[in-house]
Protein backbone atom coordinates (compact mmCIF):
# COMPACT_ATOMS: atom_id res chain seq x y z
CA UNK A 1 0.00 0.00 0.00
CA UNK A 2 2.84 2.40 0.74
CA UNK A 3 4.18 2.08 -2.79
CA UNK A 4 0.74 2.71 -4.28
CA UNK A 5 0.30 5.79 -2.09
CA UNK A 6 3.77 7.08 -2.91
CA UNK A 7 3.28 6.73 -6.68
CA UNK A 8 -0.22 8.17 -6.74
CA UNK A 9 0.98 11.11 -4.67
CA UNK A 10 3.67 11.73 -7.30
CA UNK A 11 1.00 11.44 -10.01
CA UNK A 12 -1.13 14.00 -8.17
CA UNK A 13 1.80 16.42 -8.13
CA UNK A 14 2.58 15.80 -11.81
CA UNK A 15 -1.03 16.15 -12.94
CA UNK A 16 -1.49 19.37 -10.97
CA UNK A 17 1.66 20.88 -12.49
CA UNK A 18 0.50 19.85 -15.97
CA UNK A 19 -2.97 21.32 -15.31
CA UNK A 20 -1.44 24.64 -14.29
CA UNK A 21 0.97 24.85 -17.22
CA UNK A 22 -1.54 23.50 -19.75
CA UNK A 23 -4.21 25.96 -18.66
CA UNK A 24 -1.95 28.98 -18.98
CA UNK A 25 -0.29 27.92 -22.25
CA UNK A 26 -3.64 26.85 -23.72
CA UNK A 27 -5.31 30.14 -22.78
CA UNK A 28 -2.44 32.23 -24.12
CA UNK A 29 -2.23 30.34 -27.41
CA UNK A 30 -6.02 29.94 -27.70
CA UNK A 31 -5.62 26.15 -27.86
CA UNK A 32 -8.90 24.81 -26.51
CA UNK A 33 -7.71 21.19 -26.70
CA UNK A 34 -4.86 21.99 -24.31
CA UNK A 35 -7.21 23.87 -21.98
CA UNK A 36 -9.59 20.88 -21.99
CA UNK A 37 -6.70 18.49 -21.40
CA UNK A 38 -5.55 20.59 -18.44
CA UNK A 39 -9.09 20.51 -17.04
CA UNK A 40 -9.10 16.70 -17.31
CA UNK A 41 -5.74 16.65 -15.50
CA UNK A 42 -7.41 18.53 -12.64
CA UNK A 43 -10.08 15.83 -12.45
CA UNK A 44 -7.44 13.10 -12.50
CA UNK A 45 -5.41 14.86 -9.78
CA UNK A 46 -8.44 14.57 -7.50
CA UNK A 47 -8.74 10.89 -8.33
CA UNK A 48 -5.07 10.12 -7.70
CA UNK A 49 -5.15 12.07 -4.43
CA UNK A 50 -8.13 9.96 -3.37
CA UNK A 51 -6.21 6.79 -4.18
CA UNK A 52 -3.26 8.04 -2.10
CA UNK A 53 -5.57 8.74 0.85
CA UNK A 54 -7.21 5.31 0.43
CA UNK A 55 -3.75 3.70 0.46
CA UNK A 56 -2.85 5.42 3.73
CA UNK A 57 -6.17 4.50 5.34
CA UNK A 58 -5.68 0.91 4.15
CA UNK A 59 -2.25 0.89 5.80
CA UNK A 60 -3.85 2.05 9.06
CA UNK A 61 -6.63 -0.53 8.87
CA UNK A 62 -4.12 -3.31 8.08
CA UNK A 63 -1.90 -2.08 10.95
CA UNK A 64 1.07 -1.91 8.58
CA UNK A 65 3.66 -0.61 11.04
CA UNK A 66 6.38 -0.68 8.38
CA UNK A 67 4.86 2.61 7.26
CA UNK A 68 6.48 5.12 9.60
CA UNK A 69 3.41 7.36 9.81
CA UNK A 70 1.19 4.41 10.79
CA UNK A 71 3.75 3.37 13.40
CA UNK A 72 3.86 6.87 14.88
CA UNK A 73 0.10 7.41 15.14
CA UNK A 74 -1.50 4.01 15.64
CA UNK A 75 -1.28 0.84 17.70
CA UNK A 76 -2.92 -2.57 17.83
CA UNK A 77 -5.04 -1.53 20.82
CA UNK A 78 -6.54 1.46 18.98
CA UNK A 79 -10.18 0.96 17.99
CA UNK A 80 -11.24 1.09 14.32
CA UNK A 81 -13.00 4.43 14.75
CA UNK A 82 -9.88 6.08 16.14
CA UNK A 83 -7.77 4.38 13.51
CA UNK A 84 -9.57 6.57 10.97
CA UNK A 85 -8.90 9.60 13.16
CA UNK A 86 -5.21 8.67 13.25
CA UNK A 87 -5.10 9.30 9.49
CA UNK A 88 -4.96 13.06 10.08
CA UNK A 89 -3.43 12.97 13.59
CA UNK A 90 0.00 14.06 12.35
CA UNK A 91 1.40 16.64 9.99
CA UNK A 92 1.85 14.33 6.99
CA UNK A 93 -1.68 12.93 7.16
CA UNK A 94 -3.22 16.36 7.66
CA UNK A 95 -1.38 17.70 4.64
CA UNK A 96 -2.49 14.71 2.57
CA UNK A 97 -6.07 15.31 3.73
CA UNK A 98 -5.77 18.97 2.72
CA UNK A 99 -4.38 17.94 -0.68
CA UNK A 100 -7.31 15.60 -1.29
CA UNK A 101 -9.93 18.13 -0.23
CA UNK A 102 -8.41 20.90 -2.28
CA UNK A 103 -8.05 18.66 -5.34
CA UNK A 104 -11.70 17.60 -5.09
CA UNK A 105 -12.89 21.18 -4.57
CA UNK A 106 -10.79 22.32 -7.54
CA UNK A 107 -12.25 19.59 -9.75
CA UNK A 108 -15.79 20.56 -8.74
CA UNK A 109 -15.10 24.28 -9.24
CA UNK A 110 -13.66 23.65 -12.70
CA UNK A 111 -16.44 21.24 -13.68
CA UNK A 112 -19.30 23.56 -12.70
CA UNK A 113 -18.06 27.14 -12.82
CA UNK A 114 -20.38 30.14 -12.52
CA UNK A 115 -21.57 31.34 -15.91
CA UNK A 116 -19.85 34.71 -15.51
CA UNK A 117 -16.48 33.08 -14.78
CA UNK A 118 -16.26 30.75 -17.79
CA UNK A 119 -14.10 33.11 -19.84
CA UNK A 120 -11.39 33.15 -17.17
CA UNK A 121 -11.74 29.45 -16.30
CA UNK A 122 -8.30 28.43 -17.64
CA UNK A 123 -6.65 30.91 -15.29
CA UNK A 124 -8.86 29.79 -12.41
CA UNK A 125 -7.84 26.20 -13.14
CA UNK A 126 -4.18 27.24 -13.22
CA UNK A 127 -4.38 28.94 -9.82
CA UNK A 128 -6.18 26.01 -8.23
CA UNK A 129 -3.80 23.50 -9.81
CA UNK A 130 -0.80 25.45 -8.51
CA UNK A 131 -2.20 25.38 -4.98
CA UNK A 132 -2.86 21.64 -5.26
CA UNK A 133 0.65 21.16 -6.65
CA UNK A 134 2.09 23.13 -3.73
CA UNK A 135 0.42 20.92 -1.14
CA UNK A 136 1.16 17.71 -3.07
CA UNK A 137 4.79 18.80 -3.37
CA UNK A 138 5.07 19.55 0.34
CA UNK A 139 3.60 16.15 1.17
CA UNK A 140 5.72 14.29 -1.38
CA UNK A 141 9.07 15.95 -0.70
CA UNK A 142 8.92 17.20 2.90
CA UNK A 143 6.31 15.23 4.82
CA UNK A 144 5.62 11.96 3.05
CA UNK A 145 3.31 9.69 5.06
CA UNK A 146 4.38 6.68 2.97
CA UNK A 147 8.00 6.54 4.15
CA UNK A 148 8.86 3.05 5.36
CA UNK A 149 10.89 1.90 8.29
CA UNK A 150 13.81 -0.50 7.66
CA UNK A 151 12.13 -3.04 10.00
CA UNK A 152 8.60 -4.02 11.00
CA UNK A 153 7.84 -3.09 14.62
CA UNK A 154 5.43 -5.40 16.49
CA UNK A 155 3.24 -2.47 17.55
CA UNK A 156 2.91 1.26 17.01
CA UNK A 157 3.32 4.23 19.34
CA UNK A 158 -0.41 4.84 19.51
CA UNK A 159 -2.54 7.91 19.11
CA UNK A 160 -1.89 11.09 21.04
CA UNK A 161 -4.19 10.85 24.11
CA UNK A 162 -5.44 14.40 23.50
CA UNK A 163 -7.00 13.24 20.23
CA UNK A 164 -8.99 10.36 21.73
CA UNK A 165 -12.34 12.11 21.81
CA UNK A 166 -15.36 11.78 19.51
CA UNK A 167 -15.23 15.50 18.73
CA UNK A 168 -11.89 14.98 16.99
CA UNK A 169 -13.66 12.96 14.32
CA UNK A 170 -15.41 16.15 13.19
CA UNK A 171 -13.48 19.17 14.40
CA UNK A 172 -10.10 18.86 12.58
CA UNK A 173 -11.51 17.80 9.18
CA UNK A 174 -14.13 20.53 9.28
CA UNK A 175 -11.59 23.18 10.24
CA UNK A 176 -9.09 22.10 7.58
CA UNK A 177 -11.75 21.96 4.88
CA UNK A 178 -13.06 25.40 5.78
CA UNK A 179 -9.60 26.93 5.79
CA UNK A 180 -8.58 25.57 2.41
CA UNK A 181 -11.94 26.29 0.79
CA UNK A 182 -10.86 29.94 0.65
CA UNK A 183 -8.69 28.97 -2.33
CA UNK A 184 -11.80 28.55 -4.53
CA UNK A 185 -13.10 32.13 -4.42
CA UNK A 186 -9.48 33.35 -4.50
CA UNK A 187 -8.89 31.48 -7.77
CA UNK A 188 -12.06 32.89 -9.34
CA UNK A 189 -11.16 36.40 -8.21
LINMOHU-V519406 format. One record per backbone hydrogen bond with DSSP energy under -1.0 kcal/mol. CO is the residue of the C=O (numbers start at 1). NH is the residue of the N-H. E is the energy in kcal/mol with one decimal. If there is no record, write none. Layout:
[[CO/NH/E] [CO/NH/E]]
This chain:
[[1/5/-2.6] [2/6/-2.5] [3/7/-2.7] [4/8/-2.5] [5/9/-2.0] [6/10/-1.8] [7/11/-2.3] [8/12/-2.2] [9/13/-2.1] [10/14/-2.6] [11/15/-3.1] [12/16/-2.3] [13/17/-2.2] [14/18/-2.4] [15/19/-2.6] [16/20/-2.1] [17/21/-2.5] [18/22/-3.4] [19/23/-1.8] [20/24/-1.9] [21/25/-2.8] [22/26/-2.4] [23/27/-2.2] [24/28/-2.5] [25/29/-2.3] [26/31/-2.2] [31/35/-1.9] [32/36/-2.5] [33/37/-2.4] [34/38/-2.4] [35/39/-1.9] [36/40/-2.3] [37/41/-1.9] [38/42/-1.5] [39/43/-1.6] [40/44/-2.5] [41/45/-2.2] [42/46/-1.5] [43/47/-1.6] [44/48/-2.9] [45/49/-2.1] [46/50/-1.9] [47/51/-2.0] [48/52/-2.1] [49/53/-2.3] [50/54/-2.6] [51/55/-2.3] [52/56/-1.9] [53/57/-2.6] [54/58/-2.5] [55/59/-1.8] [56/60/-1.9] [57/61/-2.8] [58/62/-2.5] [59/64/-2.7] [60/63/-1.1] [63/65/-1.5] [64/67/-1.4] [66/149/-3.6] [67/71/-2.4] [68/72/-2.3] [69/73/-1.5] [71/157/-3.4] [74/158/-2.1] [75/78/-1.0] [79/83/-1.5] [80/84/-1.4] [81/85/-1.2] [82/86/-2.0] [85/88/-1.3] [86/89/-1.3] [90/94/-2.3] [91/95/-2.5] [92/96/-2.0] [93/97/-2.5] [94/98/-2.5] [95/99/-2.4] [96/100/-2.4] [97/101/-2.6] [98/102/-2.7] [99/103/-2.4] [100/104/-2.5] [101/105/-2.7] [102/106/-2.6] [103/107/-2.2] [104/108/-2.3] [105/109/-2.6] [106/110/-2.3] [107/111/-2.0] [108/112/-2.3] [114/117/-1.4] [115/118/-1.1] [118/121/-1.0] [120/124/-2.0] [121/125/-3.0] [122/126/-2.0] [123/127/-2.3] [124/128/-2.5] [125/129/-2.8] [126/130/-2.2] [127/131/-1.9] [128/132/-2.4] [129/133/-2.8] [130/134/-2.2] [131/135/-2.1] [132/136/-2.9] [133/137/-2.6] [134/138/-2.4] [135/139/-2.5] [136/140/-2.8] [137/141/-2.8] [138/142/-2.0] [138/143/-1.6] [144/147/-1.1] [147/68/-2.4] [160/163/-2.1] [161/164/-1.1] [163/165/-2.0] [165/168/-1.6] [166/169/-1.7] [167/170/-1.2] [167/171/-3.0] [170/174/-2.0] [171/175/-2.5] [172/176/-2.8] [173/177/-2.3] [174/178/-2.3] [175/179/-2.3] [176/180/-2.2] [177/181/-1.6] [180/183/-1.9] [181/184/-1.4] [182/186/-1.7] [183/187/-2.3] [184/188/-1.9] [185/189/-2.2]]
